[in-house]
Each structure stands twice: as structure tokens, then as C-alpha cells.
Amino acid sequence: MSSSSLSARGARAAATPMRIDHAPFRDAMADRYHPTHNPSGALPLNIAENRLSWPLLRSRLEEVMAAGEVPDWVPKYASHRGAAPFRVAAASFLSEHLTRCPISPDSLGVSAGATSVIEMTAHLLADAGDVAVIPAPCYPVYRQDIGNMAGVERYDLVTYHELSEIARGPTLSIGHLERARRDIEASGRRFRMLVLTTPDNPTGAIYPAPLLEEIADWCMARGIHLVVNELYGLSLIDTSHPAIRQDYHEDVSFVSFARLMADRRSDYLHLWYAVSKDLGISGFRVGMLHSHNEALLQAYENVNLSHTASNLTQWLLRAVLTDSAFMTAYLRESQMRLTESYALVVEGLRTLGVPYVPSRGSLFVWIDLSELLDEDSEAAELSLWMDLYRSARVLLTPGVGFGHTKRGCFRVVYPSVTRDELEVAVARLSSWVQDRRDTTA
Ligand SMILES: Cc1ncc(COP(=O)(O)O)c(C=O)c1O
């Protein structure tokens, strides 16, 4: 493959896979496990998708498609910030289910998934060479989302090393932010954005409201944009479930950042959301920015045309998002299914004695297999990851790329397979860990 016909950017893109685990994922999907046709097949637990609740949503969407007469606004250009009827529906959905405070349709910008929203926000808030600080470990693809088009650099802020240090929640403090600021300014760059993900990818941690408030005030006083990604805000774990409640020592409930935004009404506070994870429809490509910054919203309207979600998708989703009774029942059932699958993994890890971070939400368990590493290096982590895949046909996401210092951590996406499949995956993981321990003993 020659990239000589491309721009420098294009050549870099041609040479850089979006994720390290995409090639093995394709391989796993080509040899997917099936209880009777392919019992030794692969179980991919690496891509952040919630497949547990699609059967619940599917029939409701099919009803809308069968019964609905497509309105006249659908085939035409709409507001580049999202079609007005969709923004009304999205605002009502967010207010009722996620934020629990009123959201105005005028405060929203809609794009093709969270990825587009993140790219657009970085493009409009920061200049090329500016820095976005992200507490580590965190979602690897933020690097491309803020970097590819906007040229914003990612700074991985490490605030702890061992998983046990965050068993009670995030350790991020103002001291850490000050340290990052000094470090970034010493290199002649500008600390422009702080990105927090709550519930977090990969740890499932939730930022408590008082901590968010302290951080928001620190950011506002320094002209730093604080963006809170609540993409997993409705994928919450029931921490009172008998199989897992022993892991939680404090009551921390998810409180949307939108409440603080409503109180402060600052140009420096923003929120991201998308239907990809909570509704298990990543293929729909619908994400949202919520902000009170009027200039940002105007800029969004002016440049978002290349990132818009299709009107047909907006129309279809609109009917479901505004069906309050359906959505309430759906979310209750979805959270119950998530909790059951989460508990299955955690019980397996506990029996094995593998450390993990007790999750409060998201689709992940962040586990520590460092005891099995041949040495403390990225190469050893990747080799362990591939050994698990080749020997047990279980594919996880390796920690490389999450920006953390601790090697040997892996992300398990527990709702990416059915509960029955998850049982097989946990059994295979357990035998593999025991075999590795036996051979190194
Ligand atoms: C934290 C975070 N942000 C953004 C995304 C991308 O979401 P979307 O599919 O809506 O673009 C993901 C997907 O895994 C994610 O985990």
C-alpha cells in the first residue's frame, strides 16, 4: 500500500489503526462462539457495546417504523445543530432520565455519535497544540477524537498506580490539576480542557457531586473548559445487589453534571451524551453536546453540517425517547441485566483472587492480571493479552493506550455478549489464569 498520493495527514491515517484490538476483533468475529455450531469459538469482550437490551428496544423501534408516517421535515436540511423536533425530544429525555433537571432544546448540539461531538467540541474550544487533560486510565480513542481534526494534545494525568487505591472512588484532586497545569505551561503549551468521564471508561467510577463542584470552580477561575462525558450515565450498576454489595463502602449516586451547569451557567462547563451505550445502539450514530455557552452553540450550528446525524434516525429515535413509560421500563430492565452480568464476572474474579475495580456504572470491569506478566512492560502486557486470546479465545481490551502507568490491566466489556456466553467466557478465563499460575509456580 502506497500513501504517496495522500496528504501528510492522510498518510499518517493510513498507517495508524484506530485501535490496537480491531484486527483481533475481526478475527474473533469470523470465528464467533456458538454453543452447538462452534463451541470452541471466540468470545470478543473488547468493544464497548451493550447487547443485552437490544431485544427490548428493537420491537419498539419496529413499531414506530411500521406505524409512522414520515413527516415533511425529514427529507430536508434541518438545523445543523440537530433537527428542532429531535432536540425537543432529546431535551425532554435528558431532563427526565439523565439530568433530572430541565434541559433546553436550545442548549443542545446533535452530531453523529459521541465521537463527532467530541471532535466538534475540541475543534471549537481549543486551538491546535492546546492540551486536554484526561485522568488516567481512560478511553484510548479520545486521543484521535481531539487530535485528528482539532490537533489538540492529550495529557494523561496519573493520580494513582494500584487499583486498590481507587476502590473508594476517583482520586483526582486540585493538587493533581495544579501539577498538570505547571507541567503543561512549563512546556510552553496551554491547559485548555479537562475531560472527565462519569461513569468512567474503564473503571466504572463515578465522580461525586462535591468533587465535580470543586473541580468546576477551579476550571472556571482559570478559563479552562471542563467537559463531562456522561455517555454511560444511565448504565448504572445496582450496588445493593446481594452478590456485589460487599464491594461498596460509601453511598455514591450518579448526579448529572447538568445540575451544576444550571447553577453556574458558565461558558466553561459542558456535557456530552450519546444514545450509543445506554440504549445499546452505537450504530445509530447520535450524540449531543449540552452547553450554556451561546457562542459555542452558534459556532456548532455554523460548522456541524459535516457531522450531522441523519434526520431519518432523529425522527425514529424521537418517538422512542419521548415515550416516557417505555423508557422508564426499558432503563430499569437494562440496569438489572447489566448488574446481573456484572455480578457474574465479579464473582468469578473474586473466586480467582484477581483484583478489580468495583464499578458503579458503564459497561466495564477493569481487572489486574499483572501477577501473570513476564516483566513490567507494554510488550509483556500485549503478549499476555494475545496468549489469553489464542489459548482461551477470550478477547479483552489491553491497558496499553489507556494512558496509565500500571501494566497488566485489562478491560472486560461484560454486556458485549449474552449472559450464557459470559458464563463460558468467565469459565475459560478462570482456567487460563489457573494454568498460567501453575506453569509459573
Ligand atoms: C468515553 C467514550 N466516549 C465516546 C465514545 C464513542 O461513542 P460513539 O459511538 O457515540 O461515538 C466511547 C465509546 O466507547 C466512549 O467509551
The ligand as a MOL file (V3000), in Angstrom:
LIG
                    3D

  0  0  0     0  0            999 V3000
M  V30 BEGIN CTAB
M  V30 COUNTS 16 16 0 0 0
M  V30 BEGIN ATOM
M  V30 1 C -15.9300 7.5140 26.8690 0
M  V30 2 C -16.3780 7.3260 25.4510 0
M  V30 3 N -16.6090 8.4090 24.6840 0
M  V30 4 C -17.0120 8.2760 23.3890 0
M  V30 5 C -17.2140 7.0220 22.8250 0
M  V30 6 C -17.6910 6.9310 21.4000 0
M  V30 7 O -19.0840 6.8390 21.3580 0
M  V30 8 P -19.9310 6.9130 19.9960 0
M  V30 9 O -20.0550 5.5090 19.4970 0
M  V30 10 O -21.2520 7.5100 20.3760 0
M  V30 11 O -19.1810 7.7690 19.0320 0
M  V30 12 C -16.9970 5.8760 23.5970 0
M  V30 13 C -17.1680 4.5370 23.0090 0
M  V30 14 O -16.7460 3.5310 23.5380 0
M  V30 15 C -16.5710 6.0320 24.9480 0
M  V30 16 O -16.3660 4.9790 25.7430 0
M  V30 END ATOM
M  V30 BEGIN BOND
M  V30 1 1 1 2
M  V30 2 1 2 3
M  V30 3 2 2 15
M  V30 4 2 3 4
M  V30 5 1 4 5
M  V30 6 1 5 6
M  V30 7 2 5 12
M  V30 8 1 6 7
M  V30 9 1 7 8
M  V30 10 2 8 9
M  V30 11 1 8 10
M  V30 12 1 8 11
M  V30 13 1 12 13
M  V30 14 1 12 15
M  V30 15 2 13 14
M  V30 16 1 15 16
M  V30 END BOND
M  V30 END CTAB
M  END
